Amino acid sequence: MKTKANDFNLISKRFLEEYSKNQQPIRVNFKEMVDHIKFQDRATHSIHIYPAKLLPNIPYFFLNNDFFVKDNEFVLDPFSGSGTVLLESNLAGKNSYGCDSNPLARLISKVKTSTYNISILKNIINTLKMEIQNTTVDSNDKFPDVVNIDYWFLPNIKLQLHAILKAIKTISDDNYRDFFILCFSNCVKKVSLADSRISVPVKAKLNRETNNLHPFFDESKSKLKRLEDLDVFLKFTEIVYDNIKRFENKVKINSKSQSTKIISDDARKIGIPDESVDLIISSPPYAGAQKYIRACSLNLGWTELSSKDNLRILDKKNIGRENYSKADYLTLKVTDIVEADLLLTEIYKINPLRAHIAANYLLEMKQAIIEASRVLKKGKYFILIAANNQVCGREFKTQEYLRMIAEDAGLKTVCRLVDDIKSYGLMTKRNKTASVITCEWVLILKKE
Ligand SMILES: C[S@@+](CC[C@H](N)C(=O)[O-])C[C@H]1O[C@@H](n2cnc3c(N)ncnc32)[C@H](O)[C@@H]1O
């Protein structure tokens, strides 16, 4: 039986009542609760790939639900990534604020929630075609500062990408230029030698005898063949038209343009007044589970959002990062979460770096949660979506530690929902010390 959006209010009240009686987590299935929408095709959700996107069914449930938020109120996602919460907020008639330390994430969110005149977009793509025909590029050009550009891109692809980029840069309107830069970014990884199944760039392996046995060998070989004579502009145009259709679809769902602003590049410094938002929904990063900057390094380089050298600076802002020098972990930091400190002291003896990554993660998340609590209005809700993971083979109860931090920051747990979603988009297999996340916890916290 389909659940209607206006039933969500009643369901939520029941969840909160049940939890207040026994304080026990409630098993749910968001895909079943919100099963009347095909999110893959909804509005602009799929305009660009991004690691560890949030299941849109979750924000949909809370946003189309006046128990949590009313029309025209303000929703914040301090770790907004590709803007899933921001877009769903707009579609539900709410204004939204986002923050993210990754410039590509900020661009995706900005474009995803913008409105465009479709005829102008179509005119621009025609103009770009002519512009490219008049653009000359050769191998002596100054190419964007992309990490190992010649390793990841065949020479013919590199030249074609550069011609497209040069043409896009001639678009004078910032907003429209951003749309085309984003389509270009989406094209970059598809025409690179990076394996598209893996979030961080890993070269599709070829040429070595043994790799004939590799399960993806045939696929990689045919990709290389395709790339050798690929018309990149044609590929780019396909992406542009697919995205134009998404914007046409978005207008049909909600033609009113609620505002979205990307207000900060750091969840620890949101920069808006105290008690100014009505609802927070967020799925924060995990300790060592996703390398957001590395995963996007080719896109960041080609779109000129970051030079090679700047990638390290961006990574330093990233909560949950893994790159530290030995001097950083000569001693173990104390998080003041008793259970976590006991576990991390044990882990520190075996692997001091892993213990430091997890400890520093909790300390930085504490700053972010205190900041989120500061900007939330009294009596309003913070929906925090998190999971547990493993550090050096031990269970690290991330969601539980974040909940304890939130309680210390003045947020009361009024309900805990557990959804048995199998890991989507989290490619952790390569990291032996972090394991695949299988259960998602949705913590409903209230500012008292
Ligand atoms: C799990 S992802 C969020 C995904 C998002 N909900 C979506 O659907 O695309 C976590 C995000 O936190 C961001 N992040 C990491 N450290 C941050 C910081 N200090 N401030 C803001 N964002 C940060 C990462 O760049 C990443 O985009």
The ligand as a MOL file (V3000), in Angstrom:
LIG
                    3D

  0  0  0     0  0            999 V3000
M  V30 BEGIN CTAB
M  V30 COUNTS 27 29 0 0 0
M  V30 BEGIN ATOM
M  V30 1 C 28.0020 11.9290 3.2980 0
M  V30 2 S 28.4890 13.3190 2.3610 0 CHG=1
M  V30 3 C 26.9930 14.2220 2.1790 0
M  V30 4 C 26.2320 13.7210 0.9990 0
M  V30 5 C 24.9860 14.5220 0.7010 0
M  V30 6 N 23.9620 14.3270 1.7040 0
M  V30 7 C 24.4550 14.1550 -0.6750 0
M  V30 8 O 23.3440 13.5900 -0.7630 0
M  V30 9 O 25.1650 14.3650 -1.6570 0 CHG=-1
M  V30 10 C 29.4010 14.3020 3.4940 0
M  V30 11 C 29.8920 15.6210 2.9480 0
M  V30 12 O 30.5560 16.3180 4.0000 0
M  V30 13 C 31.5100 17.1780 3.3840 0
M  V30 14 N 32.4240 17.7020 4.4110 0
M  V30 15 C 33.5060 17.1290 4.9780 0
M  V30 16 N 34.0670 17.9720 5.8630 0
M  V30 17 C 33.3200 19.1120 5.8640 0
M  V30 18 C 33.3830 20.3390 6.5780 0
M  V30 19 N 34.3580 20.6160 7.4410 0
M  V30 20 N 32.4090 21.2470 6.3410 0
M  V30 21 C 31.4230 21.0240 5.4470 0
M  V30 22 N 31.3500 19.8800 4.7220 0
M  V30 23 C 32.2740 18.9360 4.9320 0
M  V30 24 C 32.1210 16.3090 2.3000 0
M  V30 25 O 32.7360 17.0920 1.3160 0
M  V30 26 C 30.8970 15.5610 1.7840 0
M  V30 27 O 30.3460 16.2150 0.6770 0
M  V30 END ATOM
M  V30 BEGIN BOND
M  V30 1 1 1 2
M  V30 2 1 2 3
M  V30 3 1 2 10
M  V30 4 1 3 4
M  V30 5 1 4 5
M  V30 6 1 5 6
M  V30 7 1 5 7
M  V30 8 2 7 8
M  V30 9 1 7 9
M  V30 10 1 10 11
M  V30 11 1 11 12
M  V30 12 1 11 26
M  V30 13 1 12 13
M  V30 14 1 13 14
M  V30 15 1 13 24
M  V30 16 1 14 15
M  V30 17 1 14 23
M  V30 18 2 15 16
M  V30 19 1 16 17
M  V30 20 1 17 18
M  V30 21 2 17 23
M  V30 22 1 18 19
M  V30 23 2 18 20
M  V30 24 1 20 21
M  V30 25 2 21 22
M  V30 26 1 22 23
M  V30 27 1 24 25
M  V30 28 1 24 26
M  V30 29 1 26 27
M  V30 END BOND
M  V30 END CTAB
M  END
